[in-house]
Amino acid sequence: MDKIKAQVTEGILSVVINAILFGIKFWAGLLTGSIALIADAWHTLSDSLTSIFVIFSARLSSRKPDKQHPFGHGRWEQISSIFIAFILGIIAYEFFTNSIDRFQNRETVVFGTLAIVVTAVSIVVKELLAQYAFYLGRKTDNVIIKADGWHHRSDSLSSVVVLIGIIITKFTDKLWWMDSILGIFCALAIFYAAFQIMKESIDKLLGEEPSQDLIDRINNEVKEIYSNDLQIHHLHLHNYISQKEITLHIRLEKNMTIDNGHKIATVIEDMIKDKFDMAATIHIEPLE
């Protein structure tokens, strides 16, 4: 599945569905006089604005390498993910402070049947949208789609809090604090998601250590070509998203000619490109 196409598809679907949900929630909020439902509607609209940024970043990251950017523009994916993580952090902070305010003011939630139906539909739709984004994110290893999925889920969680508050107040007024407590837990969950997205994006921007599995696979492939132990070491992975490059050191007999050493390094580089879809640069050291 093409990463850029998946990102644009998810972004467009998100914009359309969130715009529809915003209209329904806002209408229901005006009809019932519910400030919380209107606020939830604007939260949904923020998902559309973020998804527009997802589409925009897909166009940027798909641009071909040029003279100023010889490694391509793929890292726009990480930059966009950091932006979405920042937005999620703001949403979580708003969730947290609003929940604290509600608790201090002993506020509860009281809505009618229309609010229950609209909120329930919103939860289902937003969670389905989140699951779709997570699915595409896993299939394409696209961080920004995963981040947008968490944005959808944050909206779903906010609606869950509203709905639970509605149901609880239908049966008792003793647990007036339940809505506030659930809001705090949701805020912490969103904070954690924002932290994970931010960490993954920054790690890729700063540079990654190759996994032991990748190192073992490269060693095994090299052994299929050469029976001698080349003592592969000093591996570094450079992830530009649209392309990946790996640098490594090998050790060869110190009396070997430059020409033969170059041929061995070239064969290994070609193998890595073919088997692992990475551009490799190999430094040769003498075997002591």
Backbone as CSV, one residue per row, in Angstrom:
resi,resn,N_x,N_y,N_z,CA_x,CA_y,CA_z,C_x,C_y,C_z
1,MET,0.853,-1.194,0.000,0.000,0.000,0.000,0.891,1.248,0.000
2,ASP,0.635,2.166,-0.930,1.430,3.377,-1.043,1.207,4.290,0.152
3,LYS,2.312,4.722,0.782,2.233,5.516,2.008,1.564,6.868,1.785
4,ILE,1.947,7.562,0.718,1.407,8.896,0.450,-0.068,8.815,0.089
5,LYS,-0.439,7.847,-0.750,-1.839,7.679,-1.141,-2.702,7.367,0.070
6,ALA,-2.186,6.502,0.969,-2.925,6.156,2.187,-3.117,7.387,3.064
7,GLN,-2.089,8.225,3.151,-2.159,9.430,3.983,-3.199,10.408,3.442
8,VAL,-3.220,10.597,2.120,-4.191,11.510,1.506,-5.606,10.965,1.663
9,THR,-5.771,9.646,1.451,-7.094,9.019,1.579,-7.641,9.178,2.986
10,GLU,-6.794,8.898,3.984,-7.229,9.033,5.377,-7.552,10.483,5.708
11,GLY,-6.756,11.406,5.193,-6.980,12.820,5.465,-8.292,13.324,4.891
12,ILE,-8.564,12.967,3.627,-9.805,13.414,2.973,-11.025,12.826,3.678
13,LEU,-10.964,11.517,3.984,-12.079,10.867,4.681,-12.322,11.524,6.033
14,SER,-11.246,11.852,6.729,-11.349,12.487,8.037,-12.007,13.860,7.933
15,VAL,-11.589,14.659,6.961,-12.145,16.006,6.789,-13.646,15.939,6.539
16,VAL,-14.062,15.047,5.641,-15.481,14.940,5.278,-16.330,14.486,6.471
17,ILE,-15.903,13.398,7.130,-16.688,12.844,8.238,-16.727,13.811,9.420
18,ASN,-15.602,14.426,9.734,-15.568,15.363,10.866,-16.411,16.604,10.605
19,ALA,-16.447,17.060,9.362,-17.281,18.217,9.022,-18.758,17.885,9.223
20,ILE,-19.148,16.672,8.825,-20.543,16.237,9.010,-20.879,16.122,10.498
21,LEU,-19.964,15.485,11.258,-20.192,15.328,12.699,-20.255,16.676,13.410
22,PHE,-19.413,17.606,12.983,-19.441,18.946,13.577,-20.808,19.582,13.396
23,GLY,-21.349,19.486,12.181,-22.662,20.067,11.901,-23.755,19.457,12.766
24,ILE,-23.739,18.126,12.907,-24.765,17.436,13.703,-24.642,17.805,15.180
25,LYS,-23.406,17.764,15.711,-23.196,18.085,17.134,-23.550,19.545,17.440
26,PHE,-23.154,20.437,16.540,-23.423,21.861,16.766,-24.931,22.130,16.739
27,TRP,-25.622,21.496,15.794,-27.082,21.624,15.694,-27.756,21.104,16.959
28,ALA,-27.306,19.920,17.432,-27.883,19.338,18.642,-27.585,20.207,19.855
29,GLY,-26.392,20.782,19.898,-26.030,21.653,21.008,-26.895,22.904,21.066
30,LEU,-27.144,23.507,19.899,-28.001,24.691,19.845,-29.434,24.348,20.220
31,LEU,-29.890,23.176,19.758,-31.271,22.770,20.006,-31.521,22.469,21.478
32,THR,-30.522,21.863,22.133,-30.686,21.478,23.539,-30.139,22.529,24.502
33,GLY,-29.433,23.512,23.975,-28.832,24.523,24.839,-27.632,24.014,25.601
34,SER,-27.005,22.949,25.093,-25.882,22.322,25.786,-24.555,22.970,25.386
35,ILE,-23.910,23.626,26.324,-22.604,24.232,26.072,-21.551,23.142,25.851
36,ALA,-21.631,22.052,26.645,-20.654,20.965,26.534,-20.700,20.312,25.154
37,LEU,-21.906,20.135,24.618,-22.053,19.499,23.309,-21.527,20.416,22.198
38,ILE,-21.745,21.708,22.352,-21.208,22.669,21.377,-19.680,22.671,21.433
39,ALA,-19.127,22.619,22.640,-17.667,22.561,22.791,-17.115,21.284,22.171
40,ASP,-17.832,20.172,22.356,-17.422,18.902,21.772,-17.463,18.977,20.243
41,ALA,-18.415,19.739,19.710,-18.521,19.917,18.263,-17.283,20.639,17.715
42,TRP,-16.846,21.683,18.422,-15.651,22.409,17.987,-14.401,21.541,18.095
43,HIS,-14.381,20.650,19.084,-13.276,19.688,19.195,-13.235,18.805,17.956
44,THR,-14.404,18.376,17.494,-14.493,17.555,16.287,-14.001,18.326,15.077
45,LEU,-14.355,19.599,14.990,-13.904,20.410,13.865,-12.380,20.546,13.861
46,SER,-11.764,20.557,15.040,-10.301,20.651,15.099,-9.646,19.444,14.438
47,ASP,-10.330,18.294,14.461,-9.820,17.114,13.771,-9.744,17.353,12.266
48,SER,-10.745,18.043,11.726,-10.746,18.356,10.294,-9.569,19.257,9.937
49,LEU,-9.325,20.252,10.771,-8.219,21.173,10.513,-6.881,20.436,10.543
50,THR,-6.730,19.507,11.497,-5.497,18.719,11.579,-5.351,17.811,10.361
51,SER,-6.469,17.235,9.911,-6.425,16.335,8.759,-6.063,17.080,7.481
52,ILE,-6.443,18.352,7.392,-6.021,19.170,6.250,-4.499,19.291,6.249
53,PHE,-3.921,19.428,7.443,-2.464,19.484,7.570,-1.849,18.144,7.175
54,VAL,-2.538,17.033,7.481,-2.072,15.695,7.095,-1.980,15.591,5.577
55,ILE,-3.014,16.068,4.884,-3.031,16.034,3.417,-1.918,16.913,2.857
56,PHE,-1.781,18.104,3.424,-0.765,19.056,2.968,0.639,18.470,3.131
57,SER,0.895,17.824,4.267,2.226,17.264,4.522,2.517,16.082,3.601
58,ALA,1.446,15.361,3.183,1.631,14.243,2.248,2.169,14.762,0.918
59,ARG,1.642,15.885,0.491,2.122,16.492,-0.755,3.587,16.921,-0.626
60,LEU,3.927,17.489,0.518,5.303,17.951,0.739,6.279,16.783,0.791
61,SER,5.918,15.738,1.546,6.840,14.609,1.742,7.019,13.770,0.481
62,SER,6.083,13.874,-0.476,6.174,13.070,-1.692,7.023,13.726,-2.782
63,ARG,7.484,14.949,-2.526,8.299,15.646,-3.517,9.633,14.932,-3.729
64,LYS,10.109,14.971,-4.946,11.354,14.290,-5.301,12.560,15.012,-4.687
65,PRO,13.663,14.289,-4.490,14.894,14.946,-4.016,15.332,16.034,-4.993
66,ASP,15.896,17.098,-4.471,16.388,18.170,-5.325,17.781,18.598,-4.842
67,LYS,18.304,19.643,-5.438,19.660,20.072,-5.109,19.793,20.489,-3.653
68,GLN,18.769,21.187,-3.134,18.801,21.651,-1.743,18.475,20.533,-0.753
69,HIS,17.729,19.500,-1.211,17.303,18.400,-0.334,17.608,17.065,-1.023
70,PRO,18.883,16.670,-1.077,19.277,15.472,-1.819,18.712,14.168,-1.250
71,PHE,18.254,14.196,0.000,17.702,12.989,0.607,16.179,12.969,0.567
72,GLY,15.585,13.869,-0.208,14.128,13.896,-0.330,13.469,14.743,0.753
73,HIS,12.139,14.669,0.804,11.350,15.488,1.727,10.518,14.627,2.681
74,GLY,10.901,13.358,2.813,10.107,12.423,3.606,9.962,12.793,5.066
75,ARG,10.911,13.562,5.609,10.851,13.886,7.032,9.761,14.901,7.371
76,TRP,9.060,15.399,6.345,7.865,16.194,6.636,6.863,15.361,7.428
77,GLU,6.928,14.041,7.259,6.038,13.145,8.015,6.285,13.297,9.510
78,GLN,7.560,13.336,9.923,7.891,13.494,11.334,7.520,14.887,11.844
79,ILE,7.810,15.908,11.014,7.479,17.282,11.405,5.979,17.429,11.631
80,SER,5.180,16.844,10.740,3.716,16.900,10.865,3.244,16.144,12.092
81,SER,3.886,15.010,12.368,3.504,14.215,13.542,3.765,14.984,14.829
82,ILE,4.881,15.716,14.873,5.191,16.540,16.047,4.122,17.618,16.226
83,PHE,3.687,18.207,15.117,2.632,19.216,15.171,1.341,18.620,15.751
84,ILE,0.964,17.431,15.268,-0.262,16.791,15.758,-0.115,16.422,17.232
85,ALA,1.068,15.945,17.619,1.305,15.612,19.030,1.141,16.861,19.898
86,PHE,1.615,17.993,19.390,1.480,19.262,20.110,-0.005,19.620,20.274
87,ILE,-0.783,19.445,19.198,-2.230,19.709,19.258,-2.898,18.788,20.273
88,LEU,-2.510,17.498,20.255,-3.071,16.544,21.219,-2.742,16.963,22.647
89,GLY,-1.526,17.465,22.850,-1.135,17.924,24.181,-2.010,19.086,24.648
90,ILE,-2.324,20.011,23.737,-3.201,21.135,24.077,-4.598,20.645,24.429
91,ILE,-5.103,19.693,23.619,-6.434,19.124,23.878,-6.460,18.446,25.242
92,ALA,-5.401,17.669,25.539,-5.330,16.977,26.823,-5.300,17.975,27.979
93,TYR,-4.541,19.047,27.799,-4.466,20.084,28.842,-5.841,20.721,29.076
94,GLU,-6.548,21.020,27.993,-7.889,21.603,28.110,-8.828,20.633,28.821
95,PHE,-8.743,19.350,28.435,-9.527,18.293,29.078,-9.266,18.281,30.584
96,PHE,-7.983,18.297,30.922,-7.571,18.177,32.320,-8.063,19.372,33.144
97,THR,-7.803,20.589,32.641,-8.192,21.787,33.399,-9.710,21.916,33.501
98,ASN,-10.428,21.577,32.414,-11.891,21.639,32.464,-12.453,20.648,33.473
99,SER,-11.836,19.466,33.527,-12.294,18.448,34.478,-12.053,18.903,35.914
100,ILE,-10.896,19.524,36.157,-10.602,20.050,37.492,-11.598,21.143,37.871
101,ASP,-11.896,22.040,36.917,-12.858,23.116,37.175,-14.237,22.551,37.502
102,ARG,-14.647,21.534,36.745,-15.960,20.913,36.998,-16.001,20.290,38.392
103,PHE,-14.889,19.662,38.761,-14.847,19.016,40.067,-14.917,20.061,41.182
104,GLN,-14.170,21.147,41.035,-14.164,22.196,42.058,-15.521,22.896,42.166
105,ASN,-16.213,23.007,41.021,-17.517,23.681,41.025,-18.686,22.711,41.230
106,ARG,-18.335,21.427,41.444,-19.345,20.374,41.668,-20.370,20.336,40.539
107,GLU,-19.861,20.468,39.302,-20.749,20.449,38.138,-21.031,19.022,37.697
108,THR,-22.230,18.810,37.178,-22.599,17.524,36.607,-23.143,17.764,35.202
109,VAL,-23.434,16.683,34.488,-23.910,16.801,33.108,-25.373,16.389,33.037
110,VAL,-26.205,17.232,32.451,-27.625,16.926,32.299,-28.032,17.243,30.866
111,PHE,-28.357,16.200,30.106,-28.750,16.373,28.709,-30.019,15.585,28.415
112,GLY,-30.603,15.836,27.223,-31.806,15.121,26.808,-31.479,13.938,25.916
113,THR,-32.527,13.318,25.370,-32.381,12.121,24.535,-31.606,12.418,23.255
114,LEU,-31.866,13.585,22.641,-31.168,13.950,21.410,-29.662,13.968,21.620
115,ALA,-29.225,14.512,22.749,-27.795,14.577,23.045,-27.199,13.177,23.189
116,ILE,-27.981,12.265,23.800,-27.508,10.887,23.970,-27.286,10.226,22.613
117,VAL,-28.262,10.365,21.721,-28.181,9.726,20.397,-27.017,10.301,19.595
118,VAL,-26.903,11.622,19.549,-25.835,12.271,18.781,-24.464,11.893,19.323
119,THR,-24.335,11.888,20.642,-23.050,11.557,21.265,-22.672,10.105,21.004
120,ALA,-23.648,9.190,21.108,-23.380,7.767,20.868,-22.940,7.528,19.424
121,VAL,-23.615,8.164,18.481,-23.249,8.024,17.066,-21.840,8.562,16.836
122,SER,-21.526,9.690,17.455,-20.207,10.292,17.307,-19.110,9.365,17.820
123,ILE,-19.351,8.721,18.965,-18.354,7.803,19.540,-18.043,6.669,18.573
124,VAL,-19.097,6.056,18.030,-18.920,4.918,17.119,-18.179,5.344,15.856
125,VAL,-18.624,6.434,15.245,-18.016,6.897,13.997,-16.553,7.279,14.198
126,LYS,-16.273,8.018,15.275,-14.906,8.465,15.514,-13.966,7.307,15.848
127,GLU,-14.461,6.308,16.569,-13.620,5.163,16.876,-13.345,4.340,15.615
128,LEU,-14.353,4.208,14.741,-14.138,3.520,13.465,-13.103,4.261,12.619
129,LEU,-13.176,5.583,12.645,-12.217,6.399,11.902,-10.812,6.234,12.491
130,ALA,-10.736,6.166,13.825,-9.446,5.961,14.487,-8.867,4.594,14.125
131,GLN,-9.699,3.561,14.158,-9.238,2.214,13.817,-8.758,2.133,12.379
132,TYR,-9.444,2.830,11.487,-9.036,2.864,10.076,-7.671,3.534,9.942
133,ALA,-7.475,4.638,10.672,-6.191,5.340,10.636,-5.077,4.466,11.210
134,PHE,-5.352,3.772,12.323,-4.346,2.886,12.916,-3.980,1.755,11.953
135,TYR,-4.999,1.237,11.244,-4.772,0.158,10.276,-3.853,0.631,9.155
136,LEU,-4.167,1.803,8.582,-3.325,2.345,7.515,-1.924,2.669,8.041
137,GLY,-1.861,3.176,9.270,-0.569,3.496,9.862,0.315,2.273,10.014
138,ARG,-0.288,1.151,10.441,0.475,-0.106,10.579,0.912,-0.631,9.219
139,LYS,0.019,-0.576,8.249,0.307,-1.123,6.922,1.424,-0.360,6.214
140,THR,1.445,0.946,6.407,2.396,1.783,5.680,3.537,2.301,6.553
141,ASP,3.498,1.992,7.860,4.485,2.500,8.817,4.564,4.026,8.745
142,ASN,3.383,4.647,8.691,3.278,6.098,8.560,2.918,6.694,9.911
143,VAL,3.855,7.441,10.498,3.668,7.993,11.840,2.539,9.019,11.881
144,ILE,2.428,9.837,10.846,1.427,10.906,10.880,0.003,10.354,10.813
145,ILE,-0.199,9.236,10.094,-1.531,8.627,10.065,-1.876,8.078,11.448
146,LYS,-0.891,7.455,12.108,-1.118,6.965,13.473,-1.459,8.132,14.404
147,ALA,-0.737,9.235,14.242,-0.987,10.413,15.076,-2.398,10.951,14.857
148,ASP,-2.829,10.986,13.595,-4.185,11.463,13.296,-5.219,10.504,13.880
149,GLY,-4.880,9.206,13.902,-5.775,8.226,14.527,-5.990,8.527,16.004
150,TRP,-4.903,8.904,16.686,-5.032,9.272,18.101,-5.829,10.558,18.272
151,HIS,-5.740,11.449,17.299,-6.562,12.656,17.369,-8.042,12.290,17.281
152,HIS,-8.372,11.346,16.379,-9.758,10.870,16.289,-10.195,10.235,17.607
153,ARG,-9.295,9.443,18.174,-9.648,8.765,19.429,-9.832,9.760,20.572
154,SER,-9.067,10.841,20.576,-9.246,11.850,21.624,-10.642,12.455,21.562
155,ASP,-11.148,12.640,20.350,-12.502,13.162,20.179,-13.524,12.127,20.650
156,SER,-13.253,10.858,20.328,-14.145,9.782,20.769,-14.175,9.694,22.293
157,LEU,-12.993,9.838,22.918,-12.923,9.776,24.380,-13.685,10.933,25.022
158,SER,-13.591,12.112,24.414,-14.321,13.250,24.968,-15.822,13.004,24.913
159,SER,-16.279,12.372,23.835,-17.701,12.057,23.705,-18.117,10.958,24.685
160,VAL,-17.194,10.017,24.937,-17.483,8.965,25.920,-17.724,9.573,27.299
161,VAL,-16.878,10.551,27.657,-17.029,11.221,28.954,-18.396,11.886,29.055
162,VAL,-18.776,12.578,27.998,-20.080,13.248,27.978,-21.209,12.228,28.117
163,LEU,-21.115,11.127,27.354,-22.175,10.122,27.375,-22.286,9.446,28.738
164,ILE,-21.155,9.094,29.347,-21.195,8.467,30.667,-21.819,9.412,31.683
165,GLY,-21.457,10.690,31.566,-22.060,11.675,32.464,-23.563,11.741,32.305
166,ILE,-24.032,11.662,31.054,-25.477,11.682,30.780,-26.166,10.499,31.448
167,ILE,-25.592,9.300,31.211,-26.209,8.074,31.724,-26.234,8.063,33.253
168,ILE,-25.118,8.459,33.858,-25.040,8.453,35.319,-26.066,9.401,35.942
169,THR,-26.190,10.579,35.373,-27.121,11.557,35.956,-28.574,11.175,35.730
170,LYS,-28.807,10.215,34.846,-30.177,9.725,34.648,-30.634,8.884,35.838
171,PHE,-29.667,8.283,36.548,-30.009,7.352,37.632,-29.731,7.911,39.031
172,THR,-28.721,8.759,39.132,-28.396,9.270,40.467,-27.708,10.630,40.370
173,ASP,-27.879,11.423,41.390,-27.175,12.702,41.437,-26.084,12.691,42.511
174,LYS,-25.837,11.493,43.108,-24.828,11.388,44.157,-23.407,11.347,43.594
175,LEU,-23.278,10.745,42.392,-21.948,10.635,41.782,-21.714,11.814,40.838
176,TRP,-21.895,13.004,41.348,-21.742,14.218,40.536,-20.315,14.399,40.014
177,TRP,-19.343,13.772,40.710,-17.935,13.938,40.369,-17.455,12.971,39.282
178,MET,-18.298,12.011,38.884,-17.877,10.969,37.947,-17.404,11.549,36.611
179,ASP,-18.123,12.530,36.083,-17.757,13.140,34.809,-16.366,13.777,34.877
180,SER,-16.074,14.435,35.996,-14.775,15.091,36.166,-13.637,14.074,36.246
181,ILE,-13.864,12.993,36.997,-12.821,11.969,37.151,-12.529,11.284,35.821
182,LEU,-13.590,10.948,35.085,-13.396,10.314,33.777,-12.664,11.255,32.822
183,GLY,-12.975,12.536,32.919,-12.297,13.518,32.083,-10.806,13.573,32.357
184,ILE,-10.436,13.478,33.638,-9.012,13.493,34.012,-8.299,12.259,33.464
185,PHE,-8.927,11.088,33.583,-8.316,9.862,33.055,-8.147,9.942,31.541
186,CYS,-9.147,10.478,30.836,-9.043,10.631,29.382,-7.914,11.590,29.019
187,ALA,-7.780,12.680,29.783,-6.716,13.654,29.529,-5.349,13.004,29.676
188,LEU,-5.173,12.179,30.710,-3.897,11.494,30.917,-3.596,10.526,29.784
189,ALA,-4.643,9.846,29.277,-4.464,8.907,28.160,-4.024,9.648,26.903
190,ILE,-4.605,10.819,26.660,-4.245,11.617,25.489,-2.832,12.176,25.644
191,PHE,-2.475,12.618,26.853,-1.109,13.078,27.125,-0.094,11.984,26.784
192,TYR,-0.402,10.758,27.193,0.502,9.638,26.945,0.643,9.381,25.443
193,ALA,-0.486,9.420,24.715,-0.445,9.215,23.266,0.393,10.298,22.597
194,ALA,0.206,11.552,23.025,0.975,12.669,22.468,2.469,12.475,22.725
195,PHE,2.818,12.024,23.938,4.216,11.781,24.292,4.831,10.699,23.402
196,GLN,4.088,9.596,23.177,4.593,8.494,22.364,4.807,8.941,20.920
197,ILE,3.852,9.698,20.378,3.973,10.179,19.004,5.170,11.111,18.879
198,MET,5.297,12.028,19.830,6.402,12.980,19.828,7.747,12.251,19.927
199,LYS,7.830,11.279,20.823,9.078,10.533,21.036,9.482,9.765,19.770
200,GLU,8.524,9.071,19.154,8.825,8.295,17.955,9.300,9.197,16.818
201,SER,8.645,10.343,16.666,9.008,11.277,15.592,10.390,11.876,15.827
202,ILE,10.669,12.303,17.058,11.960,12.913,17.371,13.086,11.891,17.253
203,ASP,12.829,10.651,17.685,13.844,9.593,17.564,14.263,9.402,16.110
204,LYS,13.288,9.427,15.201,13.595,9.227,13.789,14.321,10.431,13.210
205,LEU,13.977,11.613,13.695,14.666,12.815,13.215,16.117,12.845,13.687
206,LEU,16.342,12.417,14.921,17.685,12.458,15.484,18.575,11.331,14.965
207,GLY,17.958,10.237,14.528,18.729,9.096,14.051,18.449,7.866,14.893
208,GLU,18.410,6.717,14.234,18.040,5.477,14.904,19.200,4.489,14.939
209,GLU,19.251,3.730,16.004,20.184,2.609,16.079,19.521,1.424,15.389
210,PRO,20.196,0.754,14.456,19.584,-0.406,13.792,19.196,-1.471,14.814
211,SER,18.080,-2.110,14.589,17.641,-3.169,15.495,18.577,-4.377,15.376
212,GLN,18.618,-5.166,16.433,19.467,-6.353,16.417,19.006,-7.324,15.341
213,ASP,17.696,-7.349,15.101,17.154,-8.226,14.057,17.695,-7.833,12.684
214,LEU,17.735,-6.518,12.394,18.268,-6.050,11.114,19.745,-6.378,10.994
215,ILE,20.491,-6.177,12.065,21.924,-6.483,12.053,22.158,-7.964,11.777
216,ASP,21.385,-8.823,12.439,21.523,-10.275,12.246,21.185,-10.679,10.817
217,ARG,20.131,-10.070,10.257,19.728,-10.411,8.892,20.791,-9.995,7.878
218,ILE,21.390,-8.821,8.078,22.456,-8.378,7.169,23.661,-9.308,7.281
219,ASN,24.028,-9.675,8.506,25.149,-10.605,8.713,24.901,-11.939,8.018
220,ASN,23.696,-12.457,8.146,23.365,-13.747,7.530,23.431,-13.682,6.008
221,GLU,22.960,-12.561,5.441,23.004,-12.409,3.984,24.447,-12.294,3.491
222,VAL,25.288,-11.590,4.247,26.697,-11.448,3.863,27.401,-12.800,3.912
223,LYS,27.062,-13.623,4.902,27.666,-14.957,5.029,27.271,-15.871,3.874
224,GLU,26.097,-15.577,3.256,25.683,-16.344,2.083,26.587,-16.022,0.891
225,ILE,27.177,-14.822,0.910,28.037,-14.385,-0.199,29.500,-14.739,0.063
226,TYR,29.947,-14.489,1.316,31.344,-14.726,1.681,31.405,-15.642,2.894
227,SER,32.244,-16.671,2.774,32.385,-17.622,3.884,33.227,-17.030,5.014
228,ASN,34.133,-16.121,4.661,34.979,-15.501,5.684,34.170,-14.514,6.522
229,ASP,34.511,-14.444,7.795,33.847,-13.493,8.691,34.403,-12.088,8.430
230,LEU,33.546,-11.210,7.936,33.979,-9.846,7.626,33.870,-8.925,8.835
231,GLN,33.417,-9.480,9.952,33.329,-8.727,11.213,32.597,-7.383,11.029
232,ILE,31.391,-7.479,10.542,30.582,-6.276,10.313,30.316,-5.574,11.642
233,HIS,30.528,-4.255,11.667,30.328,-3.495,12.892,30.065,-2.028,12.557
234,HIS,29.851,-1.241,13.602,29.673,0.214,13.452,28.537,0.540,12.468
235,LEU,27.380,-0.085,12.666,26.238,0.152,11.784,25.446,1.367,12.266
236,HIS,25.081,2.246,11.338,24.239,3.400,11.643,23.155,3.523,10.583
237,LEU,21.934,3.741,11.044,20.797,3.854,10.135,20.375,5.311,10.026
238,HIS,20.191,5.772,8.800,19.760,7.147,8.534,18.405,7.067,7.826
239,ASN,17.355,7.422,8.555,16.000,7.261,8.039,15.472,8.590,7.512
240,TYR,15.344,8.694,6.196,14.787,9.900,5.576,13.343,9.656,5.128
241,ILE,12.724,8.593,5.632,11.338,8.204,5.388,11.132,7.778,3.944
242,SER,11.336,8.699,2.999,11.172,8.329,1.590,12.303,7.413,1.126
243,GLN,13.408,7.424,1.847,14.512,6.507,1.596,15.308,6.306,2.880
244,LYS,15.970,5.154,2.967,16.784,4.836,4.139,18.207,4.538,3.685
245,GLU,19.155,4.969,4.497,20.557,4.700,4.208,21.218,4.095,5.442
246,ILE,22.149,3.184,5.190,22.859,2.546,6.292,24.359,2.610,6.017
247,THR,25.115,2.916,7.043,26.580,2.906,6.938,27.111,1.802,7.847
248,LEU,28.175,1.135,7.418,28.748,0.056,8.218,30.212,-0.140,7.875
249,HIS,30.922,-0.811,8.769,32.340,-1.117,8.571,32.503,-2.627,8.389
250,ILE,33.455,-3.007,7.517,33.831,-4.419,7.379,35.351,-4.529,7.466
251,ARG,35.820,-5.722,7.816,37.267,-5.940,7.906,37.684,-6.957,6.843
252,LEU,38.721,-6.582,6.053,39.259,-7.450,5.009,40.754,-7.650,5.225
253,GLU,41.300,-8.686,4.604,42.733,-8.951,4.701,43.529,-7.706,4.300
254,LYS,44.497,-7.322,5.110,45.214,-6.075,4.873,46.076,-6.099,3.611
255,ASN,46.370,-7.300,3.093,47.161,-7.400,1.869,46.297,-7.409,0.606
256,MET,44.973,-7.347,0.784,44.071,-7.353,-0.364,44.206,-6.047,-1.146
257,THR,44.114,-6.129,-2.472,44.221,-4.920,-3.292,42.983,-4.036,-3.112
258,ILE,43.169,-2.757,-3.405,42.060,-1.806,-3.310,40.931,-2.223,-4.248
259,ASP,41.299,-2.701,-5.410,40.298,-3.103,-6.410,39.435,-4.244,-5.885
260,ASN,40.059,-5.272,-5.299,39.293,-6.406,-4.775,38.418,-5.987,-3.587
261,GLY,38.974,-5.132,-2.722,38.192,-4.653,-1.589,36.974,-3.852,-2.043
262,HIS,37.177,-3.040,-3.089,36.075,-2.256,-3.638,34.988,-3.175,-4.210
263,LYS,35.394,-4.229,-4.892,34.440,-5.159,-5.486,33.587,-5.839,-4.406
264,ILE,34.247,-6.249,-3.317,33.512,-6.904,-2.217,32.516,-5.932,-1.600
265,ALA,32.950,-4.700,-1.337,32.060,-3.700,-0.750,30.882,-3.407,-1.669
266,THR,31.133,-3.339,-2.982,30.073,-3.049,-3.952,29.037,-4.164,-3.996
267,VAL,29.499,-5.417,-3.941,28.565,-6.551,-3.942,27.664,-6.502,-2.712
268,ILE,28.246,-6.191,-1.552,27.460,-6.105,-0.317,26.469,-4.937,-0.386
269,GLU,26.913,-3.810,-0.911,26.025,-2.655,-1.054,24.844,-2.973,-1.968
270,ASP,25.126,-3.654,-3.079,24.052,-4.033,-4.009,23.079,-5.013,-3.358
271,MET,23.617,-5.954,-2.562,22.771,-6.915,-1.864,21.838,-6.213,-0.882
272,ILE,22.385,-5.256,-0.109,21.574,-4.528,0.873,20.480,-3.722,0.181
273,LYS,20.805,-3.139,-0.967,19.802,-2.387,-1.728,18.698,-3.318,-2.215
274,ASP,19.089,-4.484,-2.685,18.125,-5.440,-3.238,17.293,-6.105,-2.151
275,LYS,17.926,-6.524,-1.055,17.234,-7.286,-0.015,16.529,-6.404,1.011
276,PHE,17.105,-5.240,1.305,16.588,-4.409,2.404,16.099,-3.030,1.953
277,ASP,16.222,-2.747,0.660,15.787,-1.463,0.094,16.437,-0.281,0.817
278,MET,17.737,-0.390,1.050,18.496,0.680,1.690,19.751,0.965,0.881
279,ALA,20.111,2.229,0.802,21.393,2.592,0.194,22.478,2.410,1.258
280,ALA,23.519,1.665,0.913,24.568,1.357,1.892,25.891,2.032,1.515
281,THR,26.591,2.466,2.539,27.953,2.994,2.364,28.865,2.195,3.292
282,ILE,29.901,1.585,2.728,30.748,0.667,3.491,32.167,1.213,3.639
283,HIS,32.643,1.208,4.854,34.020,1.608,5.148,34.826,0.324,5.397
284,ILE,35.984,0.225,4.740,36.809,-0.978,4.850,37.962,-0.749,5.822
285,GLU,38.167,-1.727,6.723,39.262,-1.695,7.680,40.127,-2.932,7.507
286,PRO,41.413,-2.845,7.824,42.275,-4.023,7.706,42.010,-5.028,8.827
287,LEU,42.045,-6.298,8.471,41.862,-7.371,9.455,43.189,-7.625,10.155
288,GLU,43.185,-7.461,11.476,44.433,-7.651,12.222,44.737,-9.128,12.420
